[in-house]
Amino acid sequence: MTHTEEINVIDGCRVLDRSRAYVIPSGAEATLQFVFRNKQGQPVRLNDDDEIYALIREPLSKGSSTHDASSISDPIFRITCDLIQEGTDPDFYYEKVEAELPADLIDSPGIYQVEWAVFAAGSERPNRIASSLLSVEASNWTKLETELGRHGGPPTITELRYAIQDNGRVDNVLLQRCEFSADQIMMALIRPVRMWNEQLPLLASHNFNTRNYPYREQWMRATAALLQQAAANNYLRNKTEEDGDLLRNRDVSYDKMARMDLDRYMGFVRQQKHAISLNQGFGEITSDYSLINSSWHY
């Protein structure tokens, strides 16, 4: 199945400053389709001899410079892209870039950064780079026997929308649309895992990414709080004296709820990491010289 980029549109205008996003189910064949655009949002023509690649990596993983997805647990997927001409008029056609996702990737639920690069013939460095976000969402068709597919990945965007009641005009009577775009939700999903990794004590054995973070309910609550915090910042920046009391104070209400939930999440993180750290400080040394094979504890 071919997936086109999701570009944010507000009042009929493309919002090009935000990341373009893809949301796909895991386990299903998938091809991403991308269009290079200029600052005005118009498609950019590419040369017939240009070479186009997509580099895809999980943002909290170190990845590998070998780009060999079959031999490491944190791969960078390097994909050679195809050019598909759109339109037949020689003066107005442009190219779409297509990247067929490998099986190791579509069986690995998580959030990914996608970087598209254009290389002129014979060049070692790209002359054009564009970025987008990819969410591979867990489905029953994921092959769990693969190394990267054993974990459930992040909560789905649909789960998050249900949790915060952001399913479009049905829930948002005033906005008449979803308040948060797919790329905003993806960025918010990354942060709770980074907050865990950076909170003291630092535990190399318990660093996680968006593929394997195990505390799913806490993850969803923290993500919802971060989205509320982002909404509070937006309301504060855009409120006017003409707003009614309810609209004028909604930034305060959102910020209060967000702070409360984030404090709960960070309390959970600190408690869990200290418990893990203490557990790692205990062990035993068995004596071979004792008739009863006694153990010395430390």
Secondary structure, DSSP 8 states (H G I E B T S, - for coil): -EEE-B--EETTEE-TTS-EEEEEETTS--EEEE--B-TTS-B----TT-EEEEEEE-TTS---TT--TTT-SS--EEEE-EEEEE-S-TTT-EEEEEEE--HHHHTS-EEEEEEEEEE-TT-SS-SEEEEEEEEEE--TT--TTSGGGSS--S--HHHHHHHHT-SSTTT-TTTSS-SS-HHHHHHHHHHHHHHHHHSSS--GGG---TTT---HHHHHHHHHHHHHHHHHHHHHHH--TTS-HHHHTHHHHHHHHHHHHHHHHHHHHHHHHHHHHHHHT--EEE-SS-TT--EEE-
